[in-house]
Amino acid sequence: METYSRLPITVSGGKGVRLVDTEGREYLDCLGGIASCALGHADDRVADAIARQAASLVQPSNFFRNVPAEQLATRLHESAGGWGRVFLANSGAEANEAAIKLVRKWAGRGRFKVVCAEGSFHGRTLATLAATGQAAKWEGFEPLPAGFTHVTYNDAAAFDAAVDSETAAILVEPVLGEGGVVPATREFLEALRALATDRSVALVFDEVQTGMGRTGNWWAFQAYGVTPDVFTAAKALGNGVPIGAVVARDEIAATFGPGDHGSTFGGNPLAAAAALATFDALEGDHLLDLVPEKSEFLRRQLEDLPYVVEVRGLGLMLAAVLGTNVAGSVCASALEKGLVVNAVAPDAIRFVPPLTITTSELEEAVRILRSAMDEVLER
Ligand SMILES: Cc1ncc(COP(=O)(O)O)c(C=O)c1O
């Protein structure tokens, strides 16, 4: 079905930060499967783990326990700082859907509302679409599940006013991803933490895009020093292999019992093995430690471009904001010149490259981007 406006390229392979198309042309990929391939394409360690697991056990069903899923749950628990129980899903939307069900069950009868942010993106299932704060994406699909309200991002007073006696949770991304790469302020997340605690609602962070090292910590909440009650992950968790996860603190997680939620494929050993190998490789190569330096380098390079009025974001999730709404044309021109980036807003170009990218590759990316900007903006 025509659900995507696709680029005029068919990709046939990739290695590290490079993609190759069917014509044999190479691209420097600063989008990384939309923040999914933290280790780059076709990482050998993840490929080996998948091959080994595929030859051993792929889908025993959730009637049984399996070792990779339980090891992954432990890994997620440890990465959070030693808290939380885990539900494994297959995507970001599914992880958020599970989190929404979980907080509703935890909050109890009569408390079902979720306060979300304008401009947010949480997925395309009906509930996660309802949570998504972009009205254009709702069109044609109403009525959506009830109970989702949207207020201004980074406005703690607006969230405070929106929480009432029927509220179960507050759900936010630590950095709006699809909404234009807009980071939360520390004060905002701290205020949400205090608000959630005071009013006994759950604080849920959608870390689908910000997670797995992108900000230089395993999770963006650690970069902010604000711990949620629940967070969700997907995208880079399996370095591109479909997987999602919900991590919830014990008391909330305990409200899910047998039969409350499930997934045929969720927690399958194949995807779990890919995620374990991703954790190992990110850790083994100390890639998180290198994020601040690469982020600073890219930020400075982008700030030096003549048409860039602002660079915003966190870690290796940055957007170059232009003075005019030509981001789409600039990205199209960049693609022709061999660079993959995307227009996350009419005036903003997003970089979410593999964390393995080197400073010289970042320099190359900015050089291509500059030439694309020259071409489009001089026209
Ligand atoms: C913050 C956030 N949440 C949820 C999703 C949905 O994830 P998926 O496409 O895996 O369902 C996305 C995807 O872009 C996302 O950026």
The ligand as a Gaussian input file, in Angstrom:
#p B3LYP/6-31G(d) Opt

LIG

0 1
 C        9.292000       8.617000      20.192000
 C        8.683000       7.550000      19.356000
 N        7.763000       6.745000      19.898000
 C        7.196000       5.753000      19.190000
 C        7.520000       5.549000      17.874000
 C        6.861000       4.444000      17.118000
 O        7.740000       3.389000      16.957000
 P        7.456000       2.265000      15.847000
 O        7.522000       2.921000      14.533000
 O        8.538000       1.246000      16.104000
 O        6.104000       1.710000      16.138000
 C        8.470000       6.366000      17.264000
 C        8.824000       6.183000      15.841000
 O        9.325000       7.064000      15.190000
 C        9.068000       7.385000      18.028000
 O        9.970000       8.220000      17.487000

